Amino acid sequence: MHVEHTQWGFARLSAHRRFFLRDSLLDLREQLQQFGFELIELDGELSAQSAFWIALAQTYTLHTIFCEDIAAPEERAQVDAVRALQIDVQAVWQSTMYDPTSFDFDIAQMPDQFTAFRHKIEHAAYPIRQVVPCALSASFALRDATLEKFSVHLSKQSQPQLDALDDVDTQVMHDLHDVRSSFPYFLPEFRGGSRAAHAHLKNYFSSELPHSYKQTRNQLQGTRFSTKFSPWLASGALSAPQVIAALREFEAEKGQSDSTYWIWFELLWRDYFRFLHCKYGVRLYRASGLSKLPVDLPAFDEQKFQAWTQSMTGEPLIDAAMRELISTGYLSNRLRQQVISYWLHELGGDWRVAAAWFESQLLDYDVYSNQGNCLYLAGLGTDPRGYLGGRWFDPQKQAKQHDADRSYRTLWNTR
């Protein structure tokens, strides 16, 4: 993975995201080692690794590389770069509940508005994807000896990132552990990787929490008000079909409810943003989004940006939320909508800055949902209301509704 800075000067990968990634990769490494395999990770621009891949392909008659098909510009460019080395790459679509090939309509003709899309999916009752893991074999990984043979092809800058992450100052890491976090990734039950993910999945659906999800999902603080699946879903440690399979088992045993429906509903939003990328692709990354009219985006205002990101706006709920985000790498969905709305409407900011800041900070950053959500709030996605056409959240009203006792604002040391 290549760490860069955005055009606005801040890093694309915060310390919180780095540490969660570190745990996820360590978990993968340990599980591979149980089967006698070793994890190889290269860091930097793909163009700098071409010699390694060419030598690997020639020595081992490498036929095909398999990867996830991600319908976003940077990820598609990475696949194209590998293919340019004359290596076959099979990109497999795998992150949605529903298999788009099972639809009786082409993704290019999918409804633009979420409600129409949801009605279409519900009416047709399309089957949930059934994912059966492939058996692990030697064709899927390189054994330890391979590392020695190819160490000559790895530049100093391209050593496995796990080693670099392991060397991070332990005091810095300790300072990032905020006990107020709603997703305390430094605790064993919230660590990165598939083992913690599946333990959490099992524990969640072994409780009664799925039957209270709709009532608690708009709360602002705590580890139990929402499912907390998103960081593992975003990293690939957990899949949407696995979550929905566990949900269906829960419903079969303990009954359906509005809350269990709402868990499916939120997963469908996740699918929707993915399918929108399949339909519109790079158009979702234009400054004007999907707008058919010219959009005059504001110039970047460093002073306003610093006030927003460093909790100095003077609006207590906004400052509390932004302090939580930068302190923990996590924020409730309700507050994500609120702070982006504030940046767009009260501060008159560029929606792309909000998208980039959330990419930098969020443990559960997901390219599809992040881009789709920011476009939606800016009115530059599929919303017919147009640019800034009504997705405004009154921070004071939101505070009264969701933090009436001021406990959240008090927790994060705001006025």
N, C-alpha and C positions, 0 to 999 in steps of 0.2 A: 504494500500500500504506500502511495506517495503522499506525504504530508505537504500541503501547499497553503498559501495564504489567499484569501479572497481579494477581489479588486478593491475592496474597502479597507484592506490592511490587517484584518484579523485572521488567525489560524483557522483552517477548515476543520481541525480536529482538536477538541479540548482535552485537557488532562483526564476528565471523567470518561470521555469516550475511549481514550487510549487505554485506560486501565480496565474497562469492561471488555474491550477487544483483547487485551492481554489475557484475561481470564478465559475468554472464549477459545482463544488459540491454544492456551496451555491445556485446557480440557480436551481439545481435539488431539493435540500431540500425545497426551497420556493415553487416550483411547486407541489411537493408531499404534502406539508402541506395544500395547497388549497383543496386537496381531502381528508384531514383528515389523511394522512399517515406521517410517520416519516422515515427519512433516517438513516440507521445504517451503520457505516463504521468501520471496524476493521483494525488495523494496525499491521504489523509484519508478521512473518512467519506463514503460515497456520497451521502448526503443533501445534503452541501455542494456536490456537483457537478451537481445536478439541472438548474440553469439551462444549463450547458454542453451537457448531453446533449439537452435539449429544443430548444435553438437549433440544434444539429447536425442533429437529426432533421428539423426543419422546413426548414432551408436546403437540405439535400442529399437530401430525401425518403428519409431513412434507413429502410429496411424492416426489416432484421434484423441483430442482433448475434449472432455465433457465439462460443461459449466452451466450455471443457471442462465436462462434467457431473461435479461433485464431490459425492458423497453424504455431506456433512458439514454440520452445522447452520449455521455461519457462512457457508460458501460458498453454500448454498442460499438463505440470507437475502439475500445480495448479488444473486443472480439475481432474486429476488422484488422487490427494491427497484427494479431497472432496469425490470422488467415493469410496476411500478406507475406508471412514467412514460409508459405507453402505448407502449412500444417492444417489439417482438417480440424475444425472446431464444431462440435455439436452442442448448440445452445438449447437447453431443455426448459420449457415453461413449467414451473412447479410451485409457485408461491401462492396460488389462489385456492379458495375453497372449491370453485367451479372450474371445470375444464372448458375453455372457450370453444373447443371443437365439438362439444356436446350440444351447443346451442343450435337452434333452428334458424338463426340469423347470423350474419357476418358481423364481426366486431366493428367494422367500418360503418355499419348501420345501427349500432346500439343506440338506445335513447340517450340524449345528452344529459337530461336532468335525472338526478338520483331517484326521485320518487317514481318516475316512469320506468326506470331501469328495474327498481325493486319490484314493482307490480308485474313486470314482464317475467322476472325470475320466479316470483311466487306463483303466478298463474300457471306457468308451464311445469313447475315442480321438477326442475332439472336435478339430476343426481349429483351428490357431493362426490368429489374426486376420491377414489380409493387408491391409496399409495401403499404399495408393498415394497419394502426395502430389498435391494439387490443383495445377493450373497457376496461377501467380501472375498476377493481373490487377488492374486499377485498382479493381475493386469490393471488394477485400480491404483496402485501406489508403487513407489520406489523403495527398495529395501535400503538399510543403513549403508551398505557398501557403496551405493550409488553416490552418496554425499562425498566420499573420498575421491572417487574418480572425477567428479565434476567440480571439486572445490576450486580448481584453477580458473574456472569460468566465472566465478563469483567475485566481483570487485569488492573492495573494502566497504563501499557504500551499499552493497547488496547483500550483506550478511543477514541471516534470518532476523526479522524484527523482534522475535520473541526475546532474543538475547539483549537487544537494546532496551526493551521494555522491562526486562528483569533488572537492569542496571539503574533504573530510575531511583533517585534519592528516596529512601524509605521514609524519611521525615516528610518530604513533599507529599507522598502518598498518604501518610497518616493525617496530614493536615486537611486532606480532601474528604476525610471520613466524617461527615456531618450526621450526628445521631438524629437530627430532625427529619432526615430524608424520608420521603414516601416510597422510595425504592433504594434501600441501603445496600448497594451492590457489594459492599465490603463484608457483609455478613454471609455465612455459608449458604443460607437458603436463597440468597439473591445473587449469587456469583454467576459469572458468564459461563456459557457452555451448555451442552444438551443434558448433562446429568442433573444439574440444578433445575433446568427448565422442566424436565419430565417429572422430577420430584414435586415441583410447584404445581404442575398440572394435576397430578394425582391428589395432592393435598387439597387443592381448591375444590375439585369436584367430589371430594370425600366429605366436604363440609356442607353447610346450608347456605353459604354465601351466594351461590348462583341464583337462589330464589329471592335475594334482596338486592341484586345488582342494579335494577332499574331505579330503585329508591335511593341508592347511595352513590351512583355513578357521578353525580355532579358535586360531590363533596370535594374539598380542597386539600385535605391532609390525611395521611395515614397509609398503612400498608394493606388495608383490607376493604377500602371503599370501592375499588375497581379490581379487575381480574389480574392486572399486572403482567399480562402475557407479552406486552408489546416489545420490551427490550430483547427478549429471546426470539420473538417472531422476526424482528428487524435484523438480527444477526444470523438467522437461519438455524438456530439451535432448536427451534420449535416451528412446526408448520401449521398453517390454517386447517388442513384436513385432519391433523392430529387433534387440534382443539375441538373441532366440530364433532369428531368421533367420540371424544370424551363427553361432550355436551349431550349428544344423543343417548349415550349410555346412562348419564345422570337422569335425563328426562324419562327414560324407560323405567328406571328404578324409583324415582322420587316425583315424577310428574312434571308436566310442562307448566309454565307460568309466563306472565308478561316479562319477567326478568330474564328467563332463559331465552325467550324470543329476542330480547334486546341484545343479548350476547351475539346471537346470529346476525342481528341487524347491524351491529358495529363491525363484524367481520365482513359483511356485505359491503359496507362503505369502503373497507380496505380493498376488496376485489374491484369495486367500481373505479377507484383511482388508478388501479393497475390497468384495467381495460381501457380507460380513457387515454392512457399513454400508448396503448396499442393503436388506438384510433387516430390520435393527433400527434404523437411523437414530439419532434423538436419544436413544434408550434407552441407547446406548453412552456417553452423556455424563452420565448421572445419577450421583450420588454412589455409589449402590448398584449401578451397572452393570446387568447382566442378572439379578442375584440376585432370586429370588422371596421371599427372607427379608429382614427389616430388617437393615441394616448400620450399626453404630455406628462411624463413622470417627473417628479421633483428632483432637483439636484441634491446630492448627498450633503447633509448638514452634520458635521462631526460633533458639534456641541449637543445637538438634539440626540444623536446616536449615543453619546457617552451618558447623557442624562437617562436615557431609556435603559441601556444595558447595565449601568452602574447604580441603579435604584435611586436616582436623584431627580425624578420628575415632580415630586411633591404630591403625587396621588398615592395614598397609602396602599391600596390594594395592588396597584401596578408595581410599586417599588418592592413590596413584599414578594410578589410573584417572581420578579426578575432577580431578586436576591436568592430565592430558592433555586431558580434555574441555574445560576452561575455557581451556587454553592454545592449543588447535588447532581446536576445533569438530568434532573427530572422535574416535571410540572404536570399537574392534572390537566385533563383535556379542557375543562371549563376555563381554566386560567390561560391556557394556550390561546384560545379564541379571544380572550379578553385583552391580553397584552399585544397581540398582533393588531387587533382592532384599534387599540390606543396608538400604536405606531403609525397606522395608516390615517386615522381620522384626527386625533388630537395633535399629533406631531407632524402630520403631513409627509410621512416617509414613503420611500420606494418599497414596494412589496418584495422586491428581490433581496433587499437588505435583510428583511425579516426572515425570508427563507434561508438565506445564507447563515444568519446568526443561529437559527434553530438547528441547521445542519451541523454547525460547529459544536453546539452545546448538548444536544439531546442524546442520552444513552440509547434511546429507541429510535434514533433517526432512521427514517425510511424515505427513500427518494421519491416514491410515488405519493405517499400520504402527505409528506411535507410540501411538495410542490403543489399538489392538488388543493390542500387546505389553504395555503397562502393565496393562490389564485382565486379560490372561492370567496375568501373574505375580501379580497380586493375587487371582486366583481369582474375579473378578467378570465374566468374559466367558462363554465357552461351556464352560469347564472344569467338569465335574460335581463336582469336589472342594470347591467353594465357597470362601468368603472365607479367604484365607491358608491354603488347604488342602493345601499341600505343595510349592509352587514355591519352595523355599528352596535357596540355593546357599551352601555352607559356604566362606567366603572363604579359610580356611587350606588346606582341601583343594584348592580351585581353584588356589591359588598353587603348591602342590606339583605339581599336574598340568600346569599351563600356564606356570609360571615357575620351574621347578625350579632353574635356575642364577641366579635372581634378577636376570637382565639387565633385565627390564622395570622392576622396582621400582628398580633402581639407576639406570636411564636417567632416571626421573622423580624422582630424589632423595628417595626415601623410605627408611625404616629397613630 
